Amino acid sequence: MRAVPAPRDLHAKATTALSAVMVVLGVAILASTLARGGGPLAVGILLGVLFIAAGAGRIYVQRAGGRERS
């Protein structure tokens, strides 16, 4: 019989997975906007960069949160 994972571990894995999905969506938005000829201030570029930053930031905080802070 398998042990049930702790809720904290499940939450951490779900946060990492959803953050990775946000990064992938950001890249897809960027690629789509660039393929359609969007300029540097196009809404798709701004949203894509924000999605990537939010997803990467969440992953960074999730990984850094496990370290001991002095």
N, C-alpha and C positions, 0 to 999 in steps of 0.2 A: 504494500500500500504506500502511495506517495504522500509526502508531507505537504500540507497546505502552505503556500508561501505567506509570509507575513504581509499585512496590509501596507506597511511602509515600503517593502520591496516591490509590491505590485504597483503602488503609486509612482515610485521612481521609474519603473520600466514604462508605464503608461505615459508619463511626462516626457521621457526621452523619445518614445515612439511618435507622439503627437508633435513634438518639436521637430523631429526629422521630417515629418509630413509637411510642416510649415515651410521648412527650407526647400523641399522639393517643389511645393506649390510656388514659392517665390521664384525659383529658377524657371519653372514653366511659364509663369507670367512674364518674366523678363524675355525669355526666348520668343514667346508669342508676340510681344510688343515689338521687339527688334525685327522679327520676320515681317511684320506689317509696316515697317518703316517709321516706327515711333522715334521721336527725338529724345534728347536727354531730360527734358522736363515733361515728358508724356506721363499720364496718370499710371499707365501700366509699369513704367520704369520705376516710378516712385513707390507704387504698391509692392512690386517685386522686391525691391531693395528693403523695404520695411518688413516684409514677410521673412526674408532671409535673415535680417538682423534680429528680429524677434525670436525666430526659431533657434538661431545660433546662440543668442543670449541666454535663452532658457536652458539649452544644453550646457553652456558654460557654467551657469549658476548651479545647475543640478550637480555637475561634476565637482565644482569647487565647494559646494555645501557639505560634502562628506569629509572634507579635510578639517583637521583641528585648527581653530583660530586662537591666536595668543593675544 
